Amino acid sequence: MRELESRILGHDERLRGRAAPEQAPPRRPSGTVTFGIAQVAHSASGWATHRAAAAPMARLDQLVRAAADRHGGHVFATDDESVGVAFHRADDAAAWAARLQRAAAGERRPDGAEPGVRIGLHSGESEEVATGYVGAAVDMAARIAAAGHGGQTLASGATAGLLDRSDLHDLGWFCLDGAPGDQRIVQIGAGEYAPIRLTGIRRGHLPLRVGRLIGRDGDLRAASDALARSSVVTLVGPGGIGKTQLALAAARTAAAGHGWDGWLIELAEIASSADVPRAVADVLGVAQRPGHTLTQSIVAVLRSRPALLLIDNCEHVIDGAAELVQAIVAGCSQVRVLATARERLAVTGEQVLVVGPLDPAAGAELFHARALAADRTYDARAHHRYVEEICRRLDGIPLAVELAAARTISHRPVDLVARLDDRLRVTGGRRTGAARHRTLRAAVQWSYDLLTPAERTLFQRLSVFNAPFDLSAAEAVADEQDVDDLLGDLVERSMVTVAFGPFGRRFRLLETMRQFAAEHLREHGHTDLAAGRHARWCLREVTHIHRLLTGPSEIEGVARLGDLWANLRAAVTWACAAADPRLADALVRPVVTELPLRGAAGDRRLGRAHPGHDAGGGPGKPGCACLLARLDRRAPHPERQPGGLPPRGGPVRRTGPAAEPLCASVRIRRRRGPAAVPAGRRGRSTPPG
């Protein structure tokens, strides 16, 4: 069919001009021709069995020829049951069929019944012989006519794509004997008829579901509800988050519930926005109409057709996808569009749904299911603790979880946990699926390649943040002046996530994204530049937190320190590794009395790693950095309530081994200068020097 449609597009110049409908062409049609076959319905039981049938058949032949003469048709075949007519233009063939149906409606069979003419139209390459036409196109028109009922005119998808009419009624896709693949059939004109006599109907081209969609019940309901309310729904999220599988499940549910034809249009393999209409037309079986753009032809075909288009992977051709979707929803009231992209389409009436990571329980369930599929001896219960840690550190990204689970053939989950410092390597790859989804790195690279140079630079710089950060933090590490706009673009493109907390808007890179960005930052030789800026931003933050802790806003200071903790730890680590003991000292000093309250073991390490303490290598030596690298990552105080607030009932006082790091730190401060404070006064840290 696609080859046939491409030939239709290359039809000779006669398709471009519109001959006067009342004038016959000087010669019979050639090249791409629209064939019309008119058959007498139930001829064997009505007309053909009566001797008197010759007169009515002669009358029908007269009607066919008269209508053909008025619409530029060439009668090339006639027998006792049917008449064949060839036309230069599909619109002329449709007009001929309508005139013939009106004329035949007034004729009577010998038994008093209406003759009931059924007509089939099909457009294709002509095969001319001396007596007329033969070949597949003629046979197709005859088969289509035979599938109809008296008074009904049917047309193939090839012909429908060439018609400029508003009375086309899509009947679906059918299997015709001798025809390659399924064929789209439309009815021309109004009228209620019994189902056409063809088998193998297919309502759309949505792939069958393979396996269960895990952890997306709420998202599936949200997408289905959105499709019921909005003409355009776009699922956005980073690569590997599971947009396509969620969209397919939502499309199946919505199509079945509303009786829509469902179609999957995959855009990943096209390279230009200009190719989007062709990708859609190829799937729908639409040929470009003479004098119309391909987009206009698609809209014309869909105008009277209840359908759901699932357009997958729009991000790299976002402008072309948005333009086509806008045209479809503006001209086709019965069509819904479900799109997936890494940013919104920004079209009228669009409902955007952000697809987030799986929660820990769903992530573990997905891991167990995929691991069991790879290895039937896999014991989910024995490995569950390690699997939860794997899913947590993979940020709940379904693609990453599935790829990691596939490695259980050669690695136990406990071994995978030990290797997760490099998430882009430990997840491995797979042989099937789109190339961008065979490895986690490929999924991220696909998104990264779509960024502008300025967006890539900022994305790389943001990799120095080990925890959520605000706009001022991003500005502190960036070169660009319009950081707010660039950061917004990265959020739009699903490269950076955003959330709102007690201190306002916070941005974050998923750990997979952060590692990928850090690799590119190193490749460009800008790691130390960005890390130095990050450390100086942390210094400003801890100085502010110190003022809060030593004033009436102590509770806010405690909460802000918890918010900063991971970034502070990274900054001190870099300062030690960079042999900058003054910076490391300045970072720790304002909050030194808070350290023991962040976990005895971890804070003992930080106390020893304080640049004023000899950590096995002297200030600024590798021993300091090694100790810092082992710092406990737990930010919340063990004795504080959720949310970073201290328990009621007064200051926290500690005795015994847990208090030792604080005492050690205070002794350090006393050796380096004044302003040490008693260890028993929680919340009072030494002032910055």
C-alpha positions as CSV (number, residue, x, y, z in Angstrom):
1,M,0.0,0.0,0.0
2,R,2.8,2.5,0.8
3,E,4.4,1.9,-2.6
4,L,1.0,2.4,-4.2
5,E,0.4,5.6,-2.3
6,S,3.9,7.0,-3.3
7,R,3.0,6.3,-6.9
8,I,-0.3,8.2,-6.4
9,L,1.8,11.2,-5.2
10,G,3.7,11.1,-8.4
11,H,0.7,11.0,-10.7
12,D,1.0,12.9,-13.9
13,E,-0.1,16.5,-14.4
14,R,-3.6,15.6,-15.2
15,L,-4.3,15.1,-11.5
16,R,-3.3,18.7,-10.9
17,G,-5.9,20.3,-13.1
18,R,-9.7,20.0,-12.6
19,A,-11.4,19.2,-15.8
20,A,-14.9,20.5,-16.2
21,P,-17.2,17.8,-14.7
22,E,-19.6,17.9,-17.7
23,Q,-16.9,17.3,-20.3
24,A,-15.4,13.9,-21.2
25,P,-11.6,13.7,-21.6
26,P,-10.2,13.3,-25.1
27,R,-8.7,10.0,-24.3
28,R,-9.1,7.2,-21.7
29,P,-7.3,7.6,-18.4
30,S,-3.8,6.2,-18.0
31,G,-1.1,6.1,-15.3
32,T,-2.7,6.3,-11.9
33,V,-6.4,5.7,-12.4
34,T,-9.4,5.5,-10.1
35,F,-11.5,2.5,-11.0
36,G,-15.2,2.3,-10.2
37,I,-17.1,-1.0,-10.3
38,A,-20.9,-1.0,-10.2
39,Q,-22.5,-4.3,-9.4
40,V,-26.2,-5.2,-9.1
41,A,-26.8,-6.5,-5.6
42,H,-28.4,-10.0,-5.4
43,S,-28.4,-10.3,-9.2
44,A,-28.5,-14.1,-9.1
45,S,-31.8,-14.2,-7.3
46,G,-33.4,-11.1,-8.9
47,W,-32.3,-10.0,-12.3
48,A,-30.2,-12.7,-13.8
49,T,-32.8,-15.4,-13.3
50,H,-35.5,-13.6,-15.3
51,R,-35.7,-13.5,-19.1
52,A,-36.9,-9.9,-18.7
53,A,-33.7,-9.0,-16.9
54,A,-32.1,-7.9,-20.2
55,A,-34.2,-4.7,-20.4
56,P,-33.5,-3.6,-16.8
57,M,-29.8,-4.4,-17.2
58,A,-29.7,-2.4,-20.4
59,R,-31.3,0.4,-18.5
60,L,-28.7,0.2,-15.8
61,D,-26.0,0.2,-18.4
62,Q,-27.5,3.4,-19.8
63,L,-27.5,5.0,-16.3
64,V,-23.9,4.0,-15.8
65,R,-22.8,5.4,-19.1
66,A,-24.8,8.6,-18.7
67,A,-23.3,9.3,-15.3
68,A,-19.8,8.4,-16.6
69,D,-20.1,10.8,-19.5
70,R,-21.1,13.7,-17.2
71,H,-18.1,13.1,-14.9
72,G,-15.3,12.3,-17.4
73,G,-15.4,8.5,-17.0
74,H,-14.5,5.8,-19.5
75,V,-16.6,2.6,-19.5
76,F,-14.2,-0.2,-20.1
77,A,-16.1,-3.4,-19.1
78,T,-19.7,-4.5,-18.9
79,D,-21.4,-7.9,-18.3
80,D,-24.6,-9.3,-16.9
81,E,-23.9,-8.2,-13.3
82,S,-21.4,-5.3,-13.3
83,V,-20.0,-2.3,-15.2
84,G,-16.4,-0.9,-14.9
85,V,-15.5,2.7,-15.4
86,A,-12.1,4.4,-15.2
87,F,-11.5,8.0,-14.1
88,H,-8.7,10.5,-14.3
89,R,-9.6,11.9,-10.8
90,A,-10.8,10.2,-7.6
91,D,-13.3,13.1,-7.0
92,D,-14.9,12.5,-10.4
93,A,-15.3,8.8,-9.6
94,A,-17.0,9.6,-6.3
95,A,-19.3,12.1,-8.0
96,W,-20.2,9.5,-10.6
97,A,-21.0,7.0,-7.9
98,A,-23.3,9.4,-6.1
99,R,-25.1,10.3,-9.4
100,L,-25.5,6.6,-10.3
101,Q,-26.9,5.7,-6.9
102,R,-29.5,8.5,-7.1
103,A,-30.5,7.4,-10.6
104,A,-30.6,3.7,-9.7
105,A,-32.8,4.3,-6.7
106,G,-35.8,5.1,-9.0
107,E,-35.4,1.9,-11.0
108,R,-37.3,-1.3,-10.2
109,R,-36.4,-5.0,-10.6
110,P,-38.9,-7.4,-12.2
111,D,-40.0,-8.5,-8.8
112,G,-40.7,-4.9,-7.8
113,A,-37.7,-4.4,-5.6
114,E,-35.1,-1.7,-6.1
115,P,-32.1,-2.9,-8.1
116,G,-29.7,-2.0,-5.3
117,V,-26.4,-1.0,-7.0
118,R,-23.3,-1.5,-4.9
119,I,-20.1,0.4,-6.0
120,G,-16.5,-0.1,-5.2
121,L,-13.7,2.5,-5.9
122,H,-10.0,2.0,-5.8
123,S,-7.0,4.1,-7.2
124,G,-3.9,2.5,-8.5
125,E,-1.6,2.0,-11.5
126,S,-3.4,1.0,-14.6
127,E,-2.6,-2.0,-16.8
128,E,-4.0,-1.2,-20.2
129,V,-5.0,-3.7,-22.9
130,A,-6.7,-3.2,-26.2
131,T,-10.1,-3.8,-24.7
132,G,-9.7,-1.8,-21.5
133,Y,-7.9,-2.4,-18.2
134,V,-6.8,-5.5,-16.2
135,G,-4.7,-6.1,-13.1
136,A,-4.6,-5.7,-9.4
137,A,-6.2,-2.3,-9.2
138,V,-9.3,-3.4,-11.1
139,D,-9.6,-6.6,-9.1
140,M,-9.4,-4.5,-5.9
141,A,-12.2,-2.3,-6.9
142,A,-14.4,-5.3,-7.8
143,R,-13.6,-7.0,-4.4
144,I,-14.5,-3.8,-2.5
145,A,-17.8,-3.5,-4.5
146,A,-18.7,-7.1,-3.7
147,A,-18.2,-6.5,0.0
148,G,-20.9,-3.8,0.1
149,H,-24.7,-3.8,0.0
150,G,-27.3,-2.4,-2.3
151,G,-27.2,1.4,-2.4
152,Q,-23.8,1.6,-0.7
153,T,-20.6,3.0,-2.2
154,L,-17.3,1.9,-0.7
155,A,-13.7,3.2,-1.4
156,S,-10.3,2.0,-0.5
157,G,-7.9,4.0,1.7
158,A,-5.9,4.9,-1.4
159,T,-8.9,6.5,-3.0
160,A,-10.1,8.1,0.2
161,G,-6.8,9.8,0.6
162,L,-7.4,11.5,-2.8
163,L,-10.9,12.7,-2.1
164,D,-11.8,16.2,-1.0
165,R,-15.1,15.4,0.7
166,S,-16.7,15.7,4.1
167,D,-19.0,12.6,3.8
168,L,-16.4,9.9,4.3
169,H,-17.1,7.4,7.0
170,D,-14.3,5.2,8.1
171,L,-15.3,1.5,8.5
172,G,-11.9,0.2,9.7
173,W,-9.2,-2.1,8.3
174,F,-10.1,-5.4,6.6
175,C,-8.4,-8.3,5.0
176,L,-9.3,-8.7,1.3
177,D,-8.5,-11.9,-0.5
178,G,-5.5,-11.5,-2.7
179,A,-4.6,-8.0,-1.4
180,P,-1.3,-7.5,0.4
181,G,-1.9,-6.6,4.1
182,D,-4.9,-5.0,5.6
183,Q,-6.9,-2.5,3.6
184,R,-8.7,0.6,5.0
185,I,-12.3,0.8,3.7
186,V,-14.5,3.9,3.9
187,Q,-18.1,4.5,3.0
188,I,-19.0,7.5,0.8
189,G,-22.2,9.2,1.7
190,A,-24.8,8.7,4.4
191,G,-26.8,5.6,5.1
192,E,-27.0,2.7,7.6
193,Y,-26.0,-0.7,6.3
194,A,-25.2,-4.1,7.6
195,P,-21.6,-4.8,8.3
196,I,-19.6,-5.2,5.1
197,R,-18.8,-8.7,4.0
198,L,-15.1,-8.8,4.9
199,T,-13.1,-10.5,7.7
200,G,-10.1,-9.7,9.7
201,I,-11.2,-6.2,10.9
202,R,-8.5,-4.4,12.9
203,R,-9.3,-1.3,15.0
204,G,-6.0,0.5,14.8
205,H,-2.4,-0.6,15.2
206,L,-1.6,-0.6,18.9
207,P,0.8,-3.4,19.8
208,L,-0.4,-6.1,22.1
209,R,0.6,-5.8,25.7
210,V,3.6,-7.8,26.7
211,G,3.8,-8.4,30.5
212,R,2.2,-6.4,33.3
213,L,2.7,-2.7,33.8
214,I,4.2,-2.6,37.3
215,G,3.8,0.3,39.7
216,R,1.8,2.6,37.4
217,D,-1.8,2.1,38.4
218,G,-2.2,5.7,39.6
219,D,-0.4,7.1,36.5
220,L,-2.6,4.9,34.3
221,R,-5.8,6.2,35.8
222,A,-4.6,9.8,35.5
223,A,-3.7,9.3,31.8
224,S,-7.0,7.7,31.0
225,D,-8.9,10.4,32.8
226,A,-6.9,13.1,31.0
227,L,-7.7,11.6,27.6
228,A,-11.4,11.6,28.4
229,R,-11.2,15.4,29.1
230,S,-8.5,16.7,26.8
231,S,-7.8,16.5,23.1
232,V,-4.0,16.4,23.7
233,V,-2.3,14.7,26.6
234,T,1.5,14.7,26.8
235,L,3.5,12.4,29.1
236,V,6.8,14.0,29.9
237,G,9.8,12.7,31.8
238,P,13.5,11.8,31.4
239,G,14.8,8.9,29.2
240,G,14.1,5.5,30.6
241,I,11.3,6.6,33.0
242,G,8.7,4.4,31.3
243,K,6.7,6.9,29.2
244,T,6.2,4.7,26.2
245,Q,4.9,1.6,28.2
246,L,2.6,3.8,30.2
247,A,1.3,5.5,27.1
248,L,0.6,2.2,25.4
249,A,-1.4,0.9,28.4
250,A,-3.3,4.2,28.6
251,A,-4.0,4.2,24.9
252,R,-5.3,0.6,24.9
253,T,-7.6,1.4,27.9
254,A,-9.0,4.6,26.4
255,A,-9.4,3.1,22.9
256,A,-11.3,0.1,24.2
257,G,-13.4,2.2,26.5
258,H,-14.5,4.8,24.0
259,G,-14.5,2.7,20.8
260,W,-11.7,4.7,19.2
261,D,-9.3,3.4,16.6
262,G,-5.8,3.4,18.2
263,W,-2.6,4.1,16.2
264,L,1.0,4.1,17.3
265,I,3.2,6.5,15.4
266,E,6.9,6.1,16.3
267,L,9.0,9.2,15.6
268,A,12.4,8.0,17.1
269,E,13.8,7.1,13.7
270,I,13.0,10.3,11.8
271,A,15.5,13.0,11.6
272,S,13.6,16.2,10.8
273,S,10.5,18.0,11.9
274,A,9.5,18.1,8.2
275,D,9.3,14.3,8.3
276,V,6.6,14.1,10.9
277,P,3.6,14.4,8.6
278,R,5.0,11.6,6.4
279,A,5.5,9.3,9.4
280,V,1.9,9.8,10.5
281,A,0.6,9.5,6.9
282,D,2.4,6.2,6.4
283,V,0.9,4.6,9.5
284,L,-2.6,5.9,8.7
285,G,-2.5,5.0,5.0
286,V,-3.0,8.6,3.9
287,A,-1.9,9.8,0.4
288,Q,-1.4,13.5,-0.3
289,R,-4.3,15.0,-2.1
290,P,-3.8,17.1,-5.2
291,G,-3.5,20.8,-4.2
292,H,-3.2,20.0,-0.5
293,T,-0.3,19.6,1.9
294,L,0.2,16.3,3.5
295,T,-0.9,17.7,6.9
296,Q,-4.1,18.9,5.3
297,S,-4.7,15.5,3.7
298,I,-4.2,13.8,7.1
299,V,-6.7,16.2,8.7
300,A,-9.2,15.5,5.9
301,V,-9.0,11.7,6.5
302,L,-9.3,12.0,10.3
303,R,-12.1,14.6,10.3
304,S,-15.0,12.2,10.5
305,R,-13.1,9.4,12.3
306,P,-13.1,8.7,16.1
307,A,-9.4,7.9,16.6
308,L,-6.6,8.0,19.2
309,L,-3.1,8.7,17.9
310,L,-0.2,7.7,20.2
311,I,2.7,9.8,18.9
312,D,5.9,8.5,20.7
313,N,9.2,10.2,21.1
314,C,8.5,13.7,20.0
315,E,11.4,15.5,21.7
316,H,13.9,15.7,18.8
317,V,11.2,16.8,16.3
318,I,9.2,18.8,18.8
319,D,8.3,21.7,16.5
320,G,7.1,19.4,13.7
321,A,5.1,17.2,16.1
322,A,3.5,20.3,17.8
323,E,2.5,21.8,14.4
324,L,0.9,18.6,13.2
325,V,-0.9,17.9,16.5
326,Q,-2.3,21.4,16.6
327,A,-3.6,21.0,13.0
328,I,-5.2,17.6,13.9
329,V,-7.0,18.7,17.1
330,A,-8.2,22.0,15.4
331,G,-9.7,20.2,12.5
332,C,-10.8,16.8,13.9
333,S,-13.2,17.0,16.9
334,Q,-13.3,13.2,17.3
335,V,-9.5,12.7,17.5
336,R,-7.5,12.4,20.7
337,V,-3.7,12.7,20.7
338,L,-1.5,11.0,23.4
339,A,2.1,12.1,23.0
340,T,5.3,11.2,24.8
341,A,8.3,13.6,25.0
342,R,10.9,14.9,27.3
343,E,9.2,18.3,27.2
344,R,5.7,19.5,26.5
345,L,4.4,20.2,23.0
346,A,2.9,23.6,24.0
347,V,-0.2,23.3,21.9
348,T,-3.7,24.6,22.7
349,G,-5.6,22.4,25.1
350,E,-2.6,20.3,26.1
351,Q,-2.7,18.4,29.4
352,V,0.8,17.6,30.6
353,L,1.4,14.7,32.9
354,V,4.8,14.3,34.5
355,V,5.9,10.6,34.7
356,G,8.1,10.2,37.8
357,P,10.3,7.4,39.1
358,L,8.8,4.2,40.6
359,D,8.4,4.1,44.4
360,P,10.7,1.7,46.2
361,A,8.2,-1.1,46.5
362,A,7.3,-1.0,42.8
363,G,10.9,-0.7,41.8
364,A,11.8,-3.9,43.8
365,E,8.8,-5.7,42.4
366,L,9.9,-4.8,38.9
367,F,13.5,-5.9,39.6
368,H,12.3,-9.3,41.0
369,A,10.1,-9.9,38.0
370,R,12.8,-9.2,35.5
371,A,15.4,-11.1,37.4
372,L,13.1,-14.1,37.7
373,A,12.5,-13.9,33.9
374,A,16.3,-14.0,33.4
375,D,17.0,-16.7,35.9
376,R,14.4,-19.1,37.2
377,T,16.5,-20.0,40.2
378,Y,16.5,-16.4,41.4
379,D,15.3,-16.1,45.1
380,A,13.5,-12.8,45.5
381,R,13.1,-13.1,49.3
382,A,16.8,-13.8,49.9
383,H,17.9,-10.7,47.9
384,H,15.1,-8.3,48.8
385,R,17.2,-6.1,51.1
386,Y,19.9,-5.5,48.5
387,V,17.3,-5.1,45.7
388,E,15.7,-2.2,47.6
389,E,19.1,-0.5,47.9
390,I,19.7,-1.0,44.2
391,C,16.4,0.5,43.3
392,R,16.9,3.4,45.6
393,R,20.3,4.3,44.2
394,L,19.0,3.9,40.7
395,D,16.4,6.6,41.5
396,G,13.5,4.3,40.6
397,I,14.1,4.6,36.9
398,P,12.4,1.6,35.3
399,L,14.9,1.2,32.5
400,A,17.8,1.3,34.9
401,V,16.1,-1.2,37.2
402,E,15.3,-3.6,34.3
403,L,18.9,-3.5,33.0
404,A,20.3,-4.1,36.5
405,A,17.9,-7.0,37.0
406,A,19.1,-8.6,33.8
407,R,22.6,-8.8,35.2
408,T,21.6,-11.1,38.0
409,I,22.6,-14.0,35.6
410,S,26.2,-13.2,36.4
411,H,26.1,-10.9,39.5
412,R,24.3,-11.3,42.8
413,P,22.3,-8.3,43.9
414,V,24.9,-7.8,46.8
415,D,27.6,-7.6,44.1
416,L,25.6,-5.1,42.1
417,V,25.2,-2.9,45.2
418,A,29.0,-2.7,45.5
419,R,29.3,-1.6,41.9
420,L,26.6,1.1,41.9
421,D,29.0,4.0,42.3
422,D,29.1,3.9,38.5
423,R,25.4,3.4,37.6
424,L,26.0,4.0,33.9
425,R,28.2,0.9,33.7
426,V,26.6,-1.5,36.2
427,T,23.3,-1.5,34.5
428,G,24.8,-3.0,31.3
429,G,22.6,-3.3,28.2
430,R,20.3,-5.4,26.2
431,R,20.0,-6.5,22.5
432,T,16.4,-5.6,21.7
433,G,14.4,-2.5,21.7
434,A,15.1,1.0,20.4
435,A,18.9,1.8,20.3
436,R,18.4,4.6,22.8
437,H,16.9,2.2,25.3
438,R,19.4,-0.6,25.1
439,T,21.7,1.0,27.7
440,L,21.1,3.6,30.4
441,R,23.9,5.7,29.0
442,A,22.2,5.7,25.5
443,A,18.9,6.9,27.0
444,V,20.6,9.8,28.8
445,Q,22.8,10.6,25.7
446,W,19.7,10.8,23.6
447,S,18.4,13.6,25.8
448,Y,21.8,15.3,26.2
449,D,22.3,15.5,22.4
450,L,19.1,17.6,22.1
451,L,20.4,20.3,24.4
452,T,21.8,23.6,23.2
453,P,25.5,24.3,24.0
454,A,24.5,26.7,26.8
455,E,22.1,24.1,28.3
456,R,24.8,21.4,28.1
457,T,27.3,23.7,29.9
458,L,24.9,24.5,32.7
459,F,23.9,20.8,32.9
460,Q,27.5,19.8,33.4
461,R,28.1,22.5,36.1
462,L,25.1,21.4,38.1
463,S,26.7,17.9,38.5
464,V,28.7,19.3,41.4
465,F,25.5,19.4,43.6
466,N,25.1,16.2,45.5
467,A,21.7,17.3,46.9
468,P,18.8,19.6,45.9
469,F,19.8,23.2,45.2
470,D,18.1,26.6,44.5
471,L,18.4,29.1,41.8
472,S,21.0,31.1,43.6
473,A,23.2,28.0,43.9
474,A,22.9,27.3,40.2
475,E,23.9,30.9,39.4
476,A,26.9,30.5,41.7
477,V,28.4,27.7,39.6
478,A,27.4,28.9,36.1
479,D,29.0,31.2,33.5
480,E,25.8,32.2,31.8
481,Q,23.8,35.3,32.8
482,D,20.3,33.9,32.0
483,V,20.6,30.9,34.4
484,D,16.9,31.1,35.3
485,D,15.8,30.6,31.7
486,L,18.3,27.9,31.1
487,L,17.4,26.1,34.2
488,G,13.8,26.3,33.3
489,D,14.6,24.8,29.9
490,L,16.5,21.9,31.5
491,V,13.4,21.2,33.7
492,E,11.2,21.4,30.6
493,R,13.4,18.8,28.9
494,S,13.3,16.5,31.9
495,M,17.0,16.8,32.6
496,V,16.5,18.4,35.9
497,T,13.7,17.7,38.4
498,V,12.0,20.4,40.5
499,A,10.1,20.2,43.8
500,F,8.8,22.7,46.4
501,G,9.8,22.3,50.0
502,P,9.9,24.4,53.2
503,F,12.5,26.7,51.7
504,G,10.9,27.2,48.3
505,R,11.7,25.7,44.9
506,R,14.5,23.2,44.8
507,F,16.2,21.6,41.8
508,R,17.8,18.2,41.6
509,L,19.6,16.0,39.1
510,L,18.7,12.3,39.3
511,E,21.9,10.5,40.3
512,T,22.2,8.8,36.8
513,M,21.9,12.2,35.2
514,R,24.4,13.7,37.7
515,Q,27.0,11.1,36.9
516,F,26.6,11.5,33.2
517,A,26.9,15.3,33.5
518,A,30.0,14.9,35.8
519,E,31.7,12.8,33.1
520,H,31.3,15.5,30.5
521,L,32.4,18.1,33.0
522,R,35.7,16.2,33.5
523,E,36.1,15.7,29.7
524,H,35.9,19.5,29.3
525,G,38.4,20.0,32.1
526,H,36.1,22.2,34.2
527,T,35.6,20.0,37.3
528,D,37.8,22.0,39.6
529,L,36.4,25.3,38.4
530,A,32.8,24.2,39.1
531,A,33.8,22.5,42.4
532,G,35.6,25.6,43.6
533,R,32.5,27.7,42.9
534,H,30.3,25.1,44.6
535,A,32.6,25.2,47.7
536,R,32.4,29.0,47.9
537,W,28.6,28.9,47.6
538,C,28.6,26.3,50.5
539,L,30.8,28.7,52.5
540,R,28.2,31.5,52.1
541,E,25.5,29.1,53.1
542,V,27.1,27.8,56.3
543,T,28.0,31.3,57.3
544,H,24.3,32.2,57.0
545,I,23.3,29.0,58.9
546,H,25.8,29.9,61.7
547,R,23.9,33.1,62.2
548,L,20.6,31.3,62.4
549,L,22.0,28.7,64.8
550,T,23.4,31.3,67.2
551,G,20.3,33.5,67.1
552,P,16.5,33.2,67.6
553,S,16.0,31.2,64.4
554,E,17.9,28.1,65.6
555,I,15.2,25.7,64.4
556,E,15.4,27.1,60.9
557,G,19.2,26.9,61.0
558,V,19.0,23.2,62.0
559,A,16.6,22.5,59.1
560,R,18.7,24.4,56.6
561,L,21.9,22.6,57.7
562,G,20.1,19.3,57.0
563,D,19.2,20.6,53.6
564,L,22.8,21.6,52.9
565,W,24.5,18.6,54.5
566,A,25.3,16.5,51.4
567,N,26.6,19.5,49.5
568,L,28.7,20.6,52.4
569,R,30.2,17.2,52.7
570,A,31.1,17.2,49.0
571,A,32.6,20.7,49.3
572,V,34.8,19.8,52.3
573,T,35.9,16.6,50.4
574,W,37.0,18.7,47.4
575,A,38.8,21.3,49.5
576,C,40.8,18.6,51.2
577,A,41.6,16.8,48.0
578,A,42.6,20.2,46.4
579,A,45.0,20.8,49.3
580,D,43.1,23.9,50.4
581,P,43.0,23.5,54.3
582,R,41.9,27.1,54.8
583,L,38.8,26.6,52.7
584,A,38.0,23.2,54.4
585,D,38.5,24.8,57.8
586,A,36.2,27.7,56.9
587,L,33.5,25.3,55.7
588,V,33.5,23.2,58.9
589,R,34.1,25.9,61.5
590,P,30.7,27.6,61.5
591,V,28.8,24.4,62.2
592,V,31.5,22.4,64.1
593,T,29.3,22.0,67.2
594,E,26.5,20.5,65.1
595,L,28.7,17.6,63.8
596,P,28.2,15.1,66.7
597,L,24.4,15.3,66.3
598,R,24.6,13.9,62.8
599,G,25.5,10.4,63.8
600,A,28.3,9.3,66.1
601,A,30.4,7.3,63.6
602,G,30.1,9.7,60.7
603,D,30.7,12.8,62.8
604,R,33.7,11.2,64.4
605,R,35.2,10.9,61.0
606,L,34.4,14.5,60.1
607,G,35.8,15.7,63.4
608,R,39.0,13.9,62.6
609,A,38.9,15.1,59.1
610,H,38.6,18.7,60.2
611,P,41.6,20.4,58.6
612,G,43.1,21.3,61.9
613,H,43.4,17.7,62.9
614,D,46.1,15.4,61.6
615,A,44.3,12.7,59.7
616,G,47.2,10.5,58.9
617,G,48.6,12.9,56.4
618,G,48.5,16.4,57.8
619,P,46.3,19.3,56.8
620,G,45.2,19.1,53.2
621,K,46.9,15.7,52.6
622,P,45.2,12.6,51.1
623,G,44.5,11.1,54.5
624,C,42.0,14.0,55.2
625,A,40.1,13.3,51.9
626,C,40.0,9.6,52.5
627,L,38.4,10.1,55.9
628,L,35.9,12.5,54.5
629,A,34.9,10.1,51.8
630,R,33.8,7.7,54.5
631,L,31.6,10.3,56.1
632,D,28.2,9.1,57.1
633,R,25.7,10.3,54.5
634,R,22.8,10.5,56.9
635,A,21.6,14.1,57.1
636,P,18.8,13.9,59.8
637,H,19.8,14.1,63.4
638,P,19.0,10.7,65.0
639,E,17.3,12.5,68.0
640,R,15.2,14.9,65.9
641,Q,11.8,14.5,64.6
642,P,11.0,14.2,60.9
643,G,11.4,17.4,59.0
644,G,14.7,18.4,60.6
645,L,13.1,19.9,63.7
646,P,14.6,19.1,67.2
647,P,12.4,17.4,69.8
648,R,10.7,19.5,72.4
649,G,12.1,19.6,75.9
650,G,15.2,21.7,75.8
651,P,18.8,21.3,74.6
652,V,20.3,17.9,73.7
653,R,23.1,16.9,75.9
654,R,25.4,14.0,75.2
655,T,28.0,12.2,77.3
656,G,30.3,9.3,76.6
657,P,31.8,8.3,73.3
658,A,29.3,10.1,71.2
659,A,30.5,13.4,72.6
660,E,34.1,12.8,71.8
661,P,34.2,14.3,68.2
662,L,32.7,17.5,69.4
663,C,35.3,17.8,72.3
664,A,38.0,17.0,69.8
665,S,36.8,19.7,67.4
666,V,36.5,22.2,70.2
667,R,40.1,21.4,71.3
668,I,41.2,22.0,67.8
669,R,39.5,25.4,67.7
670,R,41.1,26.4,71.0
671,R,44.5,25.6,69.5
672,R,43.7,27.7,66.5
673,G,42.1,30.7,68.2
674,P,39.4,32.0,70.5
675,A,35.6,31.7,70.4
676,A,35.3,28.0,71.4
677,V,32.0,27.2,73.1
678,P,31.0,24.7,75.8
679,A,30.1,21.3,74.4
680,G,26.9,21.1,76.4
681,R,25.2,24.0,74.5
682,R,23.7,22.3,71.5
683,G,23.0,24.7,68.6
684,R,25.8,27.2,69.4
685,S,28.6,26.7,67.0
686,T,31.8,28.6,66.9
687,P,31.7,31.8,65.0
688,P,33.4,32.0,61.6
689,G,37.0,33.1,61.8
